[in-house]
Amino acid sequence: MIQGKIRKTNQGFTLIELMLAMTFVSVLLLAIAMTIIQAGNIYSKGMALRDINQSARLISDDFKKTVASAGRISLDGASYISTSVSGRLCLGNYSYLWNTIDAPGKTGVILSSDGTPITFIKIPDPSAVYCAKNSSGGLLAQSVRADDAGKVTTLLSKGDHALAITALSVDTSNTVTDPSTGQRLFTVNYSIGTGDPRSMTQDRTACLLPNETNSDPIYCSVQRFSLVVRSGGEV
C-alpha cells in the first residue's frame, strides 16, 4: 500500500492585505484623535463662556449696588471717560477703571500699582480723583495710585482664558426720569470676551463669522450684556 504524503502549507497575509489593515488602523486612530481634539475645543469654549457669564453677573450686581447707593450721579465728561483702550466711570463713593482687549502695548493703558495692566476694577474714590484732570487736560491719576493698592476690588479676572472687556459704554440718550423722586434709568452696555482682537468685529462686540478673514471660531468668544441701572438723581 502506497501512502501519500500530505504537505501542509501555512498561508499568511499578503502584502496588500497588510497595507489595507494598516491603512484602516491609521484612519481609525486619526478619527479618534480628531474627535478628542474637537471635544477638547468644545469643552474649552464652554468653560470660557461659563467664566464670561459668571464675570458678567458679578459686574452687573456690583454696578447695581454701587449706583443705588451713590445718590445723585452726573455722567458727563468729568465723570465718564472712555476710549478704545481704557475707560473710567466715577460714581461718587467708588470709581470703576478698565482696560479693553485692545489695551496691551497702547498709549492710555491703565496699570495697577505693581505696573501690570488691570482688567476691570473698583476703587473707593469719594473725591473722583481717577476722573479728575489737570490744567492741561491730562488725568491726575492715569494708573492706580500706590496708596490705593490695598483697596482695589478686581471684578474681572483673566483666569485660564485671558478674559477682557472688549467694549463698554454708558447710554443716557433714552433715560427715564421719575419727577417725584428724581430717579433716572440709564443703560450700561458691555462685552466680555477672549481671543485675538483681530478675530472680532470692529466694535469688538462679536466674533467674526467662520467664513470671514481672520475668524477664529475655536478660540474667539464674546458675549454682550445690557444692564439698566437706576440712579438716585441727575444722569
Wavefront OBJ file of the C-alpha trace (Angstrom):
o trace
v 0.000 0.000 0.000
v 1.325 3.307 -1.034
v 0.879 6.075 1.473
v 0.799 9.551 0.089
v 2.439 12.391 1.887
v 0.243 15.363 2.851
v 2.066 18.663 2.577
v 0.873 21.355 4.980
v 1.230 24.889 3.805
v 0.877 27.859 6.183
v -0.859 30.728 4.421
v -0.118 34.233 5.814
v -1.326 37.698 4.963
v -0.310 39.125 1.654
v 1.450 42.479 1.441
v -1.695 44.144 0.089
v -3.782 42.820 2.965
v -1.256 44.119 5.487
v -1.252 47.540 3.841
v -5.047 47.689 3.867
v -5.138 46.700 7.536
v -2.531 49.319 8.460
v -4.418 51.979 6.490
v -7.646 51.117 8.289
v -5.959 51.307 11.706
v -4.316 54.619 10.797
v -7.607 56.153 9.676
v -9.301 54.879 12.833
v -6.613 56.368 15.086
v -6.746 59.667 13.181
v -10.529 59.802 13.564
v -10.239 59.122 17.299
v -7.574 61.820 17.699
v -9.657 64.386 15.795
v -12.711 63.542 17.887
v -10.726 64.024 21.109
v -9.337 67.354 19.871
v -12.788 68.558 18.826
v -14.267 67.520 22.160
v -11.467 69.382 23.947
v -12.138 72.525 21.902
v -15.862 72.372 22.654
v -15.132 71.881 26.357
v -12.671 74.791 26.415
v -15.133 77.105 24.641
v -17.890 76.052 27.033
v -15.692 76.798 30.054
v -14.800 80.211 28.588
v -18.489 81.054 28.134
v -19.174 79.935 31.694
v -16.416 82.215 33.024
v -17.701 85.106 30.901
v -21.246 84.732 32.241
v -20.060 84.452 35.843
v -17.929 87.591 35.477
v -20.792 89.482 33.838
v -23.094 88.568 36.719
v -20.534 89.830 39.238
v -20.084 93.122 37.364
v -23.833 93.585 36.949
v -24.599 93.006 40.633
v -21.815 95.349 41.720
v -22.921 98.102 39.340
v -26.477 97.959 40.665
v -25.410 98.145 44.313
v -22.931 100.968 43.734
v -25.309 103.121 41.684
v -28.222 102.527 44.066
v -26.164 103.817 46.995
v -24.488 106.670 45.123
v -27.322 109.208 45.233
v -27.118 111.887 42.554
v -24.956 110.978 39.568
v -23.894 113.207 36.705
v -22.449 111.253 33.785
v -20.674 113.992 31.883
v -17.135 114.303 30.560
v -15.859 114.821 34.093
v -17.096 111.514 35.490
v -17.225 109.182 32.488
v -14.166 108.847 30.249
v -13.921 106.096 27.639
v -11.584 105.293 24.752
v -10.922 102.209 22.646
v -8.055 101.352 25.021
v -9.427 102.032 28.510
v -12.126 103.772 30.467
v -13.184 105.058 33.868
v -16.506 105.787 35.498
v -16.635 107.802 38.728
v -19.887 107.370 40.660
v -19.265 109.264 43.862
v -18.149 106.821 46.521
v -16.479 104.461 44.064
v -14.823 104.583 40.668
v -14.584 101.837 38.049
v -11.487 101.520 35.864
v -10.943 99.108 32.980
v -8.707 98.246 30.052
v -10.135 96.823 26.864
v -8.849 93.830 24.959
v -7.013 96.279 22.636
v -5.042 97.851 25.510
v -1.759 95.852 25.524
v 1.047 97.989 24.149
v -1.172 101.022 23.558
v -0.979 104.546 24.973
v -3.562 105.130 27.691
v -3.447 101.676 29.253
v -4.242 101.723 32.982
v -1.691 99.992 35.192
v -2.063 98.601 38.691
v 0.250 99.768 41.483
v 2.728 96.994 40.613
v 2.916 98.047 36.967
v 0.766 95.311 35.406
v -2.282 96.202 33.271
v -5.649 95.984 35.043
v -8.725 94.216 33.681
v -11.812 95.700 35.389
v -11.508 97.073 38.923
v -13.382 99.112 41.523
v -11.714 101.604 43.869
v -13.087 103.737 46.739
v -12.857 107.246 45.300
v -15.151 109.785 47.033
v -13.195 112.680 45.532
v -13.372 111.267 41.980
v -9.592 111.568 41.675
v -9.458 108.991 38.883
v -11.633 111.176 36.653
v -10.019 114.488 37.629
v -7.876 116.364 35.117
v -5.088 118.878 35.459
v -4.969 122.323 33.881
v -3.651 120.919 30.611
v -6.427 118.346 30.338
v -4.392 115.316 31.383
v -5.575 112.857 34.003
v -4.285 113.396 37.528
v -4.170 109.649 38.114
v -3.509 107.756 34.880
v -2.981 104.493 36.761
v -3.767 103.060 40.191
v -2.035 105.026 42.932
v 0.207 103.208 45.406
v -1.981 104.393 48.298
v -4.948 102.571 46.784
v -3.173 99.257 46.189
v -4.897 97.526 49.101
v -8.334 98.966 48.315
v -8.767 97.587 44.806
v -11.561 95.114 44.080
v -10.993 93.111 40.898
v -14.326 92.376 39.217
v -12.911 90.627 36.166
v -10.089 88.112 36.476
v -8.248 86.944 33.379
v -8.395 83.338 34.575
v -7.408 80.495 32.281
v -8.999 82.133 29.237
v -7.483 85.663 29.439
v -10.869 87.365 29.751
v -11.066 91.079 29.000
v -13.559 93.868 28.489
v -13.960 94.153 24.723
v -16.299 97.170 24.811
v -18.141 99.252 27.414
v -20.414 102.259 27.047
v -22.955 104.135 29.130
v -26.072 105.234 27.235
v -28.019 108.179 28.638
v -29.874 109.062 25.430
v -33.069 107.257 26.436
v -33.156 107.925 30.160
v -36.442 107.702 32.016
v -36.980 110.139 34.882
v -39.347 109.951 37.844
v -40.291 113.589 38.574
v -41.370 112.847 42.130
v -38.139 111.174 43.250
v -35.595 112.443 40.747
v -34.533 108.875 39.994
v -33.386 108.046 36.482
v -32.704 104.927 34.473
v -29.740 104.582 32.163
v -28.151 101.695 30.306
v -24.692 100.197 30.632
v -23.695 98.123 27.597
v -20.594 95.979 27.876
v -18.980 92.978 26.257
v -16.611 90.420 27.725
v -14.545 88.119 25.592
v -11.400 86.177 24.936
v -9.263 85.558 21.875
v -7.338 87.593 19.327
v -8.946 91.041 18.768
v -8.367 90.560 15.043
v -10.874 87.696 15.126
v -13.593 90.063 16.398
v -15.771 92.668 14.731
v -14.502 96.251 14.578
v -16.560 97.305 17.599
v -15.365 94.204 19.485
v -18.899 93.108 20.389
v -18.888 89.790 18.483
v -16.619 87.258 16.822
v -16.179 87.222 13.069
v -18.201 84.701 11.115
v -16.364 81.465 10.209
v -16.188 82.447 6.528
v -14.609 85.858 7.236
v -10.888 86.625 7.122
v -9.069 86.200 10.477
v -12.044 84.427 12.033
v -11.259 82.008 14.848
v -14.418 80.160 15.935
v -12.462 77.845 18.238
v -10.760 80.382 20.498
v -12.847 83.543 19.996
v -15.727 84.020 22.450
v -17.561 87.299 23.021
v -20.781 87.900 24.914
v -22.725 91.172 25.038
v -24.629 92.337 28.093
v -27.004 95.226 28.677
v -27.726 96.479 32.175
v -30.410 99.003 33.108
v -29.342 100.890 36.218
v -31.400 103.198 38.417
v -29.642 106.255 39.829
v -30.894 108.477 42.600
v -30.516 111.763 40.782
v -29.134 113.536 37.749
v -27.623 111.499 34.953
l 1 2 3 4 5 6 7 8 9 10 11 12 13 14 15 16 17 18 19 20 21 22 23 24 25 26 27 28 29 30 31 32 33 34 35 36 37 38 39 40 41 42 43 44 45 46 47 48 49 50 51 52 53 54 55 56 57 58 59 60 61 62 63 64 65 66 67 68 69 70 71 72 73 74 75 76 77 78 79 80 81 82 83 84 85 86 87 88 89 90 91 92 93 94 95 96 97 98 99 100 101 102 103 104 105 106 107 108 109 110 111 112 113 114 115 116 117 118 119 120 121 122 123 124 125 126 127 128 129 130 131 132 133 134 135 136 137 138 139 140 141 142 143 144 145 146 147 148 149 150 151 152 153 154 155 156 157 158 159 160 161 162 163 164 165 166 167 168 169 170 171 172 173 174 175 176 177 178 179 180 181 182 183 184 185 186 187 188 189 190 191 192 193 194 195 196 197 198 199 200 201 202 203 204 205 206 207 208 209 210 211 212 213 214 215 216 217 218 219 220 221 222 223 224 225 226 227 228 229 230 231 232 233 234 235
